[in-house]
């Protein structure tokens, strides 16, 4: 700590002031005409009367020699040399929230700071909050429950909205749906979105009117009735005088079945009978000699060898590859997956344990987030080269802060020590010299 040349001025005290905190010294002048110095243990040492020759020598934390007004040098503060104190002051003044190497971390006005890689385990509380149990406090039955309210009624005119209520919905909340009767369906109705605010139930039923089918006519007609035909309706054939209405069906025209085709249809069988139509048996099977086709499904037996992903004969198939990967690659992948573990085992796949955790040596990344229930610690950086920060092995005492030694080793450091009078009725201004002065 550098001292600027000047003069000191003291007020005379009738009684001794209290001892200073640990690491402090106080100087004061009393009404008995003597100067005194007191340490944190309460030991008071007289330095001489004000009318006598000035201090001839100071030793210890403050060094000065010679009579009269001489320059004094602060050599130690709390056991730390003046050079160490000055270096600490410079490091503290250079503290920044930016990701600047070899500087002390200082939060910005929002309480944030940037860093490269922070290696640590997030345990215990964050800002005094236990992140593992904090959320349960805000459950409806918790110590500090969140406000809940009834869910709103939904209808066909409801639209998406962010809402304005200052309350939350419980996880088992239900919405009342406004429902109404289904409308009657008629032929030639057009598609309509509808205007009713009611919704239709899942088991709603539409009334569909039906009517008696008409006789088969001789020309096409769209019809005009406001009713539908039932699925088992029957048309009366009527009196058809034109022979063309009974013509046999052809590949290009509808018609009646010929007697020859009826014979073939009646002879359909599942047995391997030449020149007959194939008809499956009660189990869906049929017999045949040679079937030339693309197989889609499964077959009971085959001859020859397979090709492609599966090779070999029917009794000795071999899987050669799966999805373009060889059988050997698939086997190795299965072994690696089975060997996956939550332990820090080299050359193994990482697998979370039953708590969702796993161990690792070093994880390198440029951006990371340590997430709690309501708080996040963002670690964002784009350094020109990678580096590590090593945390101290133990927790620091109250009021200390982390200091980087420039090699990535962090340690706890105490704040700066300011020397003052330590008494409400005294004023002590430290200048470049110490002299008797005038009360």
Secondary structure as the mmCIF struct_conf table of DSSP 4:
data_model
#
loop_
_struct_conf.conf_type_id
_struct_conf.id
_struct_conf.beg_label_comp_id
_struct_conf.beg_label_asym_id
_struct_conf.beg_label_seq_id
_struct_conf.end_label_comp_id
_struct_conf.end_label_asym_id
_struct_conf.end_label_seq_id
BEND BEND1 UNK A 5 UNK A 5
STRN STRN1 UNK A 12 UNK A 13
BEND BEND2 UNK A 14 UNK A 15
HELX_LH_PP_P HELX_LH_PP_P1 UNK A 16 UNK A 21
TURN_TY1_P TURN_TY1_P1 UNK A 22 UNK A 23
STRN STRN2 UNK A 25 UNK A 30
TURN_TY1_P TURN_TY1_P2 UNK A 31 UNK A 32
BEND BEND3 UNK A 33 UNK A 33
STRN STRN3 UNK A 34 UNK A 39
TURN_TY1_P TURN_TY1_P3 UNK A 40 UNK A 41
STRN STRN4 UNK A 44 UNK A 49
TURN_TY1_P TURN_TY1_P4 UNK A 50 UNK A 51
BEND BEND4 UNK A 52 UNK A 52
HELX_LH_PP_P HELX_LH_PP_P2 UNK A 53 UNK A 55
STRN STRN5 UNK A 57 UNK A 58
BEND BEND5 UNK A 60 UNK A 61
STRN STRN6 UNK A 62 UNK A 65
BEND BEND6 UNK A 66 UNK A 69
STRN STRN7 UNK A 70 UNK A 71
STRN STRN8 UNK A 73 UNK A 74
STRN STRN9 UNK A 76 UNK A 77
TURN_TY1_P TURN_TY1_P5 UNK A 78 UNK A 79
STRN STRN10 UNK A 80 UNK A 81
HELX_RH_AL_P HELX_RH_AL_P1 UNK A 82 UNK A 93
TURN_TY1_P TURN_TY1_P6 UNK A 94 UNK A 94
STRN STRN11 UNK A 96 UNK A 96
BEND BEND7 UNK A 97 UNK A 98
TURN_TY1_P TURN_TY1_P7 UNK A 101 UNK A 102
STRN STRN12 UNK A 105 UNK A 105
TURN_TY1_P TURN_TY1_P8 UNK A 109 UNK A 110
BEND BEND8 UNK A 111 UNK A 111
BEND BEND9 UNK A 116 UNK A 116
BEND BEND10 UNK A 124 UNK A 124
STRN STRN13 UNK A 125 UNK A 126
TURN_TY1_P TURN_TY1_P9 UNK A 127 UNK A 128
STRN STRN14 UNK A 129 UNK A 130
TURN_TY1_P TURN_TY1_P10 UNK A 131 UNK A 134
HELX_RH_3T_P HELX_RH_3T_P1 UNK A 135 UNK A 138
BEND BEND11 UNK A 139 UNK A 139
TURN_TY1_P TURN_TY1_P11 UNK A 140 UNK A 141
BEND BEND12 UNK A 142 UNK A 142
TURN_TY1_P TURN_TY1_P12 UNK A 143 UNK A 144
HELX_LH_PP_P HELX_LH_PP_P3 UNK A 145 UNK A 147
STRN STRN15 UNK A 148 UNK A 148
HELX_LH_PP_P HELX_LH_PP_P4 UNK A 150 UNK A 153
STRN STRN16 UNK A 154 UNK A 154
TURN_TY1_P TURN_TY1_P13 UNK A 156 UNK A 157
BEND BEND13 UNK A 166 UNK A 166
STRN STRN17 UNK A 168 UNK A 168
TURN_TY1_P TURN_TY1_P14 UNK A 171 UNK A 172
HELX_LH_PP_P HELX_LH_PP_P5 UNK A 176 UNK A 176
STRN STRN18 UNK A 177 UNK A 177
HELX_LH_PP_P HELX_LH_PP_P6 UNK A 178 UNK A 178
STRN STRN19 UNK A 179 UNK A 179
HELX_LH_PP_P HELX_LH_PP_P7 UNK A 181 UNK A 184
STRN STRN20 UNK A 185 UNK A 185
TURN_TY1_P TURN_TY1_P15 UNK A 187 UNK A 188
HELX_LH_PP_P HELX_LH_PP_P8 UNK A 189 UNK A 191
BEND BEND14 UNK A 197 UNK A 197
STRN STRN21 UNK A 199 UNK A 199
TURN_TY1_P TURN_TY1_P16 UNK A 202 UNK A 203
STRN STRN22 UNK A 208 UNK A 208
STRN STRN23 UNK A 210 UNK A 210
HELX_LH_PP_P HELX_LH_PP_P9 UNK A 212 UNK A 216
BEND BEND15 UNK A 218 UNK A 219
BEND BEND16 UNK A 226 UNK A 226
STRN STRN24 UNK A 228 UNK A 228
TURN_TY1_P TURN_TY1_P17 UNK A 231 UNK A 232
HELX_RH_3T_P HELX_RH_3T_P2 UNK A 243 UNK A 246
HELX_LH_PP_P HELX_LH_PP_P10 UNK A 247 UNK A 247
STRN STRN25 UNK A 248 UNK A 248
HELX_LH_PP_P HELX_LH_PP_P11 UNK A 249 UNK A 249
STRN STRN26 UNK A 250 UNK A 250
TURN_TY1_P TURN_TY1_P18 UNK A 251 UNK A 252
STRN STRN27 UNK A 253 UNK A 253
STRN STRN28 UNK A 256 UNK A 256
HELX_LH_PP_P HELX_LH_PP_P12 UNK A 257 UNK A 258
HELX_RH_AL_P HELX_RH_AL_P2 UNK A 259 UNK A 266
TURN_TY1_P TURN_TY1_P19 UNK A 267 UNK A 267
STRN STRN29 UNK A 269 UNK A 269
BEND BEND17 UNK A 270 UNK A 271
TURN_TY1_P TURN_TY1_P20 UNK A 274 UNK A 275
BEND BEND18 UNK A 276 UNK A 276
STRN STRN30 UNK A 278 UNK A 278
TURN_TY1_P TURN_TY1_P21 UNK A 282 UNK A 283
BEND BEND19 UNK A 284 UNK A 284
BEND BEND20 UNK A 289 UNK A 289
BEND BEND21 UNK A 293 UNK A 293
BEND BEND22 UNK A 297 UNK A 297
BEND BEND23 UNK A 300 UNK A 300
BEND BEND24 UNK A 304 UNK A 304
STRN STRN31 UNK A 306 UNK A 306
BEND BEND25 UNK A 308 UNK A 309
STRN STRN32 UNK A 310 UNK A 313
TURN_TY1_P TURN_TY1_P22 UNK A 314 UNK A 315
STRN STRN33 UNK A 316 UNK A 319
STRN STRN34 UNK A 321 UNK A 322
TURN_TY1_P TURN_TY1_P23 UNK A 323 UNK A 324
STRN STRN35 UNK A 325 UNK A 326
HELX_RH_AL_P HELX_RH_AL_P3 UNK A 327 UNK A 338
TURN_TY1_P TURN_TY1_P24 UNK A 339 UNK A 339
STRN STRN36 UNK A 341 UNK A 341
BEND BEND26 UNK A 342 UNK A 343
TURN_TY1_P TURN_TY1_P25 UNK A 346 UNK A 347
BEND BEND27 UNK A 348 UNK A 348
STRN STRN37 UNK A 350 UNK A 350
TURN_TY1_P TURN_TY1_P26 UNK A 354 UNK A 355
BEND BEND28 UNK A 356 UNK A 356
BEND BEND29 UNK A 361 UNK A 361
BEND BEND30 UNK A 366 UNK A 366
STRN STRN38 UNK A 367 UNK A 371
BEND BEND31 UNK A 373 UNK A 374
STRN STRN39 UNK A 376 UNK A 380
BEND BEND32 UNK A 384 UNK A 385
STRN STRN40 UNK A 390 UNK A 390
BEND BEND33 UNK A 393 UNK A 394
HELX_LH_PP_P HELX_LH_PP_P13 UNK A 395 UNK A 397
TURN_TY1_P TURN_TY1_P27 UNK A 398 UNK A 399
STRN STRN41 UNK A 401 UNK A 404
BEND BEND34 UNK A 406 UNK A 408
STRN STRN42 UNK A 409 UNK A 409
STRN STRN43 UNK A 410 UNK A 413
HELX_LH_PP_P HELX_LH_PP_P14 UNK A 414 UNK A 416
BEND BEND35 UNK A 423 UNK A 423
TURN_TY1_P TURN_TY1_P28 UNK A 424 UNK A 425
BEND BEND36 UNK A 432 UNK A 432
STRN STRN44 UNK A 433 UNK A 434
#
